[in-house]
Amino acid sequence: MSPTAPGPRSRAEWRTAARVLVGGVDSPVRSFRGVGGTPVFFAGGRGAYLVDVDGRPYLDLVSSWGANLLGNAPPSVVSAVRQSASRGLTFGAPSPLEHELAERIRRAAPELERLRFVSSGTEAVMSAVRVARGFTGRDKVVKFEGGYHGHSDGLLARAGSGVATHSLPDSAGVPSSIVKETLVARYNDVEGLSELFERQGGSIAAVVVEPVAGNMGVVSPLEGFLPAVSAVAHRHGSLVIADEVITGFRLRRGTVHGALGLSADLVTLGKVVGGGMPVGVYGGRRKVMEMVAPMGPVYQAGTLSGHPVAMAAGAAMLDRLTPSVYRRLESTGAALEEELLGLAEEAHVHRFRIQRMGSMLGLFFTPGPVVDYPTALATDRTRYARFFHAALDRGVYLPPSALETTFVSAAMRPADLARARGAFRAGFARAGRGRG
Ligand SMILES: *Cc1c(COP(=O)(O)O)cnc(C)c1O
């Protein structure tokens, strides 16, 4: 069985890329290491579809890892980018576009009383952690196992097993002296977090949490978990950082942590708010944010921060995010969930479940439930890889990794899902081969 995707031109591009780019890609999640094979190279995209360099269309269920909420190349965003670019790419000085996007964000998420633009989610969380340390005068940070907060040194830690331990770095090149300032707790485990704070609360600057975990598939907070996170942290004088780089403006217009009971001091955004351009945001209570230079002693800067073209793209994106967009995202997400569950059933693939929050779907080849990182790791990656390749061959682009979120966009229509039915059916047929 020789796969039909990637096509001949993708294969040629891959060979060239691999000779000059390390691993042929600029971000490891784009490589096909998790599913086998070599990546498809894309030439463009429009609406719900990506088109590869061989001219083949794919239903896009990666949505640039969540950034493309409106699908590919939404006309109003593209036109804002064109107009802004024609006026100058970067000034290295303030432009009104920065506060225009900031005001749009704050109108939807008033808890960002003051904010700062950076160029990635990584930078946003890294900076928020620095602010929390500056504000509290403490060094340690708590994260949850399976949570991804960008690739800054201290946050590339996961911990082995146990409720919370001094963690091992997930990456070579990260000094253990830095990772020892990161404490790792288990998602949805209030008791473990409380014990951790009982022992070390006095030295913890902040706890950073994805209100809905989106980097180990999709894992929703259990009832009471998020309120307990902020209660425990605040009781010990620590700050709470809500990492909404995925969830912000995807699950609703604004942030979701408040609605889920998490009281945050700092919030990070990225992905959607850049409208497809590189943007990250950190912000929060005015008193906390005024720690940042030039107002305060916490230094953070960026040559291309608040980039005019990116700001224009973000503003055009937010202007499109009406209630009807979120209704469509919800109904498309629900339709895809129903469709996939039905096809899995039909193919007698029983060890399969979907955990969905709106337009975010976690596809797990495990009976679950998935509530934390260890249960997420129970997913059968071999089965996912088979499912992935069968669907890819028939024009559906899923995340090339079993533990990533599948994202639907507002550009998708029921007809697009119907057209993908054969691909999903083939996916389950291949995934179901072999053991029960
Ligand atoms: C993607 C992501 C980041 C990192 O953002 P980049 O723009 O890739 O640096 C941080 N936090 C969360 C929750 C993310 O999903």
The ligand as a Tripos MOL2 file, in Angstrom:
@<TRIPOS>MOLECULE
LIG
   15    15     1     0     0
SMALL
NO_CHARGES

@<TRIPOS>ATOM
      1 C1          0.6610   27.6190   20.5720 C.3       1 LIG1
      2 C2          0.7050   27.8500   22.0390 C.ar      1 LIG1
      3 C3          1.7050   28.6140   22.6380 C.ar      1 LIG1
      4 C4          2.9130   29.0770   21.8870 C.3       1 LIG1
      5 O1          2.5930   29.9720   20.8670 O.3       1 LIG1
      6 P1          3.6280   30.1570   19.6520 P.3       1 LIG1
      7 O2          3.0290   31.2790   18.8750 O.co2     1 LIG1
      8 O3          3.6680   28.8560   18.9180 O.co2     1 LIG1
      9 O4          4.9380   30.5040   20.2340 O.co2     1 LIG1
     10 C5          1.6000   28.9030   23.9830 C.ar      1 LIG1
     11 N1          0.5590   28.4630   24.7100 N.ar      1 LIG1
     12 C6         -0.4140   27.7110   24.1650 C.ar      1 LIG1
     13 C7         -1.5590   27.2740   25.0220 C.3       1 LIG1
     14 C8         -0.3590   27.3570   22.8260 C.ar      1 LIG1
     15 O5         -1.3010   26.5690   22.3100 O.3       1 LIG1
@<TRIPOS>BOND
     1     1     2 1
     2     2     3 ar
     3     2    14 ar
     4     3     4 1
     5     3    10 ar
     6     4     5 1
     7     5     6 1
     8     6     7 2
     9     6     8 1
    10     6     9 1
    11    10    11 ar
    12    11    12 ar
    13    12    13 1
    14    12    14 ar
    15    14    15 1
@<TRIPOS>SUBSTRUCTURE
     1 LIG1         1 GROUP 0 **** ****
